[in-house]
Amino acid sequence: MKHTEFQEIEGAIAHCRRHVERAQAEVERRERRGMDATHARNLLRTFQQLRAEHEAEKRRHLSDASQAPAR
């Protein structure tokens, strides 16, 4: 895997992590105030799933790189 690809994947994971943190905070804020948090929870799950997909992509690339013949 190219270094830039790895950096892009790492950046996407970090980006999703920030979205997950903000969405989690929003869910907690809405629940504390007795508001409907359904939309916020759905958004949180979406960001969590996206982060998981990026992390899986990273694992695949690392696995492929470790199995590639040495040059």
N, C-alpha and C positions, 0 to 999 in steps of 0.2 A: 504494500500500500504506500502510496506517495505521502510524504510528510504533510503536504497541504491538505490532502483528503482527511488525514487523521485530525488535523487542526480544525477542519470544518465540522467534522463529527463531534469533536470535543466542544466546539463552540455551540453547536445545536443542542447538545446535552445541557450545557450551562444555561443556555437561553430558556430551555424548557424548565429547568430547575427553578429559575427565577419566577417563571409563570406559575409553576406549581405552588411556590411559597406565597405568592400574592393571592392566588385563588383560594388557598387554604385559609389565609388570613381573612379573606372576604366571607367565606363560609362561616368561620367562627364569629366574625362581627355581626353578620346577619342573624345567626342563631342566638347570640347574646341579646340582641335587640328584639327577639321574638318575630323576626321577619321570615318570609319564605326564602329558603336558601336552595331551593330545587335547581334553579338555573346555575347558581354558583357551584353547586356540587357537580352538576353535569359538566360544566366547564373544567372543573378540577380534574374529573376523571379523563376528560379529553386530553388535557396537558400531561397527565400521568401516563396515559397510553402512548402519546407521542414521544415522551421521554424514554419509555421502555423500548419503543421501536428504534430510536437512535442508539440506545445502549446495546440492543441486539445487533444492530448494524456494526457497531464498534467491535463487538465480540467476534462477529463473522470475519471482519477484516483482519483482526489480530490472529485469529485462527488460520486464515488463509496465508497470512504472512509467515507464521511459524511453520507452516507445512511446505512453503515454497522452497525449491532447491536453492542452496547457497550459490552465489555467483562468484 
